[in-house]
Amino acid sequence: MNWGQRAQHRLSDIARCSVDTIGVTRLPFTPQHEAALNIIRLWMSKAGLQVHMDASGTIIGRKEGPEGSPTFLIGSHQDSVRNGGRYDGIMGVVLGCLALEKLKADTIELPFSVEILAFADEEGVRFPTALMGPRALAGTFDLAALDMTDSNGVSLRDALSVFGGDPDGITSLARNGSNTLGYLETHIEQGPVLEAEDAALGIVTGICGIERNTITFTGDTGHAGTVPMRGRRDALVAASEFISSIHNKAVDVADLRATVGALSLFPGVVNAIPSRVELILEIRALQDVVRNNFARVAQSVGDGISVSRKVGFSMKQTYEQTAVPCDVNLTDILETATRAICPSAPRLPSGATHDASAMADLCPISMLFVRCKNGVSHRPEEFATCDDMGVAIHAIAGFLRAVEV
């Protein structure tokens, strides 16, 4: 059986559940979502699972284990960004179903129950919130998010109700962590590391913490043609020095990412010296102490530039999400199962957030990355090979066989 080819066919099939044909656009609680769920139900049934949708819109396929046994969870999300790829999120559901189908074909009975979870909304594209499904299971969902609206003024509460969910029943979804063995999520890497190392798979060590800081430099404006170069208090020159310095310092810190992806300058005309520049510095790191230390470095760099360039400087944190480490025991089991068929599989952090970050509030988590071509994600060109997905299916099956009750 060519399991990877079966995965590719399934991903091509469900990719048609999209608003248009430019990549995949599948937002939660839409006709495209409903069409996708009909396909997912078939996948789960072929794996021998009993299927239902919970109050938050998560489709759950369950394989009962011995009476009274705990449950292991496998999951990912069905939704996409606008005009995204066909692998992000949904591949984890496909590979999980096929791994259970493989165990069924091999007549392997696990000593615990297993559930495949297809979450409704991880990307947060339609509504200004995300991770409702895993947060509901973990008991951390903020009910105030139900009143958030999409661009058409439709509330999350109303969209979920029309879709067949039950907003009032979300609080009852919280699981008992003592009866949950763990959670596994399989995802494309969304980066170039595995391809550079010629490895089909990678074992994730944790999900990086994230913080965003608003940086402001203030100087003096003036006519671009009449104010001499020497003595200018150019806020953009100061900001550019800050950006370059932050990049160079981040290069030397392991498992850290520092990015300036948004910048505004005033007055913003071609013939005037910029008097004020605002930029957003995002810092991601696998360990919160590393992230916090680098934020202090950024503050120091800005303070130094403020003195040398005679400009004002301020730095204010506007967002923070703590790092989520993967469970050591599950990660070791996953590494053993993965390297049995992919010896070169490295350990690496996830710089992006996943459903697993919310599931960590319920149970131990683990993650498996699959190589993607050129590290491309969130674009129609996103691609993973049949061979790599086939290896992942075997790794997941081997992992499940090694998990102990």
PyMOL commands that set and color helices and strands:
alter all, ss='L'
color gray80, all
select helices_A, chain A and resi 3-15+31-46+90-105+132-138+143-147+156-163+167-173+177-179+193-196+235-251+288-309+328-339+355-359+373-375+386-402
alter helices_A, ss='H'
color red, helices_A
select strands_A, chain A and resi 50-53+59-63+71-77+113-119+180-188+201-207+209-218+256-266+276-285+312-321+324-325+347-350+365-370
alter strands_A, ss='S'
color yellow, strands_A
deselect
rebuild
show_as cartoon
